[in-house]
């Protein structure tokens, strides 16, 4: 039963990743593109966690944590650049 849930999770996150990629390419504004990029980093973390659960290992949880932190910091930095045209004050 858990295997079917994992397959459903993989399929739904992969579909979400593809839809975010489409929004990143065709987004009408910069805000849409930033949001799509942030959502893609969250989806990457979800895929890594699902892969860990499927494999029964715990080796990549640190990588998922690092990707989550880098995704957050890069989103904040890009938003500050879009709003103020300067990252560091």
MIRO-727556 format. One record per residue (C-alpha): x, y, z; residue number from 1. Coordinates in Angstrom, 2 decimals, padded with zeros to 5 digits. Each point is the difference from the previous one (the first is absolute). Example, Ala and Ser with C-alpha at 12.3 -4.5 7.8 and 13.67 -1.06 7.14 Angstrom:
<torkol px="012.30" py="-004.50" pz="007.80" seq="1"/>
<torkol px="001.37" py="003.44" pz="-000.66" seq="2"/>
//
This chain:
<torkol px="000.00" py="000.00" pz="000.00" seq="1"/>
<torkol px="002.83" py="002.41" pz="000.81" seq="2"/>
<torkol px="001.49" py="-000.74" pz="-003.41" seq="3"/>
<torkol px="-003.10" py="001.33" pz="-001.74" seq="4"/>
<torkol px="000.11" py="003.12" pz="002.14" seq="5"/>
<torkol px="003.64" py="000.53" pz="-000.95" seq="6"/>
<torkol px="-000.79" py="-000.42" pz="-003.69" seq="7"/>
<torkol px="-002.85" py="002.50" pz="000.33" seq="8"/>
<torkol px="002.33" py="002.40" pz="001.82" seq="9"/>
<torkol px="002.67" py="-000.32" pz="-002.69" seq="10"/>
<torkol px="-002.54" py="000.58" pz="-002.76" seq="11"/>
<torkol px="-001.62" py="003.01" pz="001.65" seq="12"/>
<torkol px="003.30" py="001.69" pz="000.88" seq="13"/>
<torkol px="001.35" py="-000.65" pz="-003.50" seq="14"/>
<torkol px="-003.14" py="001.50" pz="-001.52" seq="15"/>
<torkol px="000.32" py="003.00" pz="002.29" seq="16"/>
<torkol px="003.64" py="000.38" pz="-001.03" seq="17"/>
<torkol px="-000.96" py="000.01" pz="-003.67" seq="18"/>
<torkol px="-002.76" py="002.55" pz="000.55" seq="19"/>
<torkol px="002.40" py="002.26" pz="001.90" seq="20"/>
<torkol px="002.51" py="-000.31" pz="-002.82" seq="21"/>
<torkol px="-002.71" py="001.08" pz="-002.43" seq="22"/>
<torkol px="-000.84" py="003.00" pz="002.21" seq="23"/>
<torkol px="003.70" py="000.85" pz="000.27" seq="24"/>
<torkol px="000.34" py="000.09" pz="-003.78" seq="25"/>
<torkol px="-003.29" py="001.70" pz="-000.88" seq="26"/>
<torkol px="-000.66" py="002.09" pz="003.09" seq="27"/>
<torkol px="-001.33" py="003.44" pz="-000.91" seq="28"/>
<torkol px="001.78" py="001.80" pz="002.83" seq="29"/>
<torkol px="003.18" py="-000.29" pz="002.03" seq="30"/>
<torkol px="-001.97" py="-000.83" pz="003.14" seq="31"/>
<torkol px="-001.50" py="-003.06" pz="-001.66" seq="32"/>
<torkol px="003.45" py="-001.18" pz="-001.00" seq="33"/>
<torkol px="001.41" py="000.47" pz="003.51" seq="34"/>
<torkol px="-002.91" py="-001.90" pz="001.52" seq="35"/>
<torkol px="000.40" py="-002.82" pz="-002.53" seq="36"/>
<torkol px="003.71" py="-000.27" pz="000.76" seq="37"/>
<torkol px="-000.67" py="-000.12" pz="003.74" seq="38"/>
<torkol px="-002.65" py="-002.67" pz="-000.47" seq="39"/>
<torkol px="002.40" py="-002.02" pz="-002.15" seq="40"/>
<torkol px="002.54" py="-000.03" pz="002.83" seq="41"/>
<torkol px="-002.70" py="-001.19" pz="002.41" seq="42"/>
<torkol px="-000.99" py="-002.72" pz="-002.46" seq="43"/>
<torkol px="003.64" py="-001.07" pz="-000.27" seq="44"/>
<torkol px="000.14" py="-000.44" pz="003.75" seq="45"/>
<torkol px="-003.22" py="-002.03" pz="-000.13" seq="46"/>
<torkol px="001.43" py="-002.24" pz="-002.71" seq="47"/>
<torkol px="003.16" py="-000.62" pz="002.02" seq="48"/>
<torkol px="-002.02" py="-000.87" pz="003.10" seq="49"/>
<torkol px="-002.25" py="-002.34" pz="-001.99" seq="50"/>
<torkol px="003.09" py="-001.66" pz="-001.48" seq="51"/>
<torkol px="001.38" py="-000.52" pz="003.52" seq="52"/>
<torkol px="-003.24" py="-001.57" pz="001.17" seq="53"/>
<torkol px="-000.17" py="-002.23" pz="-003.06" seq="54"/>
<torkol px="003.62" py="-001.15" pz="000.38" seq="55"/>
<torkol px="-000.24" py="-000.48" pz="003.75" seq="56"/>
<torkol px="003.12" py="002.08" pz="000.64" seq="57"/>
<torkol px="000.73" py="003.21" pz="001.83" seq="58"/>
<torkol px="003.04" py="001.24" pz="-001.87" seq="59"/>
<torkol px="-001.55" py="002.80" pz="-002.00" seq="60"/>
<torkol px="-001.96" py="001.77" pz="002.73" seq="61"/>
<torkol px="002.90" py="002.39" pz="000.55" seq="62"/>
<torkol px="000.04" py="000.78" pz="-003.71" seq="63"/>
<torkol px="-003.73" py="000.73" pz="000.12" seq="64"/>
<torkol px="000.57" py="002.36" pz="002.93" seq="65"/>
<torkol px="002.80" py="001.83" pz="-001.81" seq="66"/>
<torkol px="-002.08" py="000.37" pz="-003.17" seq="67"/>
<torkol px="-002.90" py="001.36" pz="002.06" seq="68"/>
<torkol px="002.22" py="002.59" pz="001.70" seq="69"/>
<torkol px="001.65" py="001.05" pz="-003.26" seq="70"/>
<torkol px="-003.38" py="000.26" pz="-001.70" seq="71"/>
<torkol px="-001.30" py="002.30" pz="002.71" seq="72"/>
<torkol px="003.08" py="002.21" pz="000.01" seq="73"/>
<torkol px="000.11" py="000.25" pz="-003.79" seq="74"/>
<torkol px="-003.69" py="000.92" pz="-000.14" seq="75"/>
<torkol px="000.47" py="002.76" pz="002.56" seq="76"/>
<torkol px="003.09" py="001.30" pz="-001.81" seq="77"/>
<torkol px="-001.73" py="-000.01" pz="-003.39" seq="78"/>
<torkol px="-003.07" py="001.79" pz="001.39" seq="79"/>
<torkol px="002.19" py="002.67" pz="001.57" seq="80"/>
<torkol px="001.79" py="000.43" pz="-003.30" seq="81"/>
<torkol px="-003.28" py="000.36" pz="-001.89" seq="82"/>
<torkol px="-001.41" py="002.51" pz="002.48" seq="83"/>
<torkol px="003.06" py="002.13" pz="000.76" seq="84"/>
<torkol px="002.48" py="-000.83" pz="-002.78" seq="85"/>
<torkol px="002.52" py="-000.71" pz="002.76" seq="86"/>
<torkol px="000.56" py="-003.15" pz="002.04" seq="87"/>
<torkol px="002.40" py="001.26" pz="002.68" seq="88"/>
<torkol px="-000.67" py="003.31" pz="001.69" seq="89"/>
//
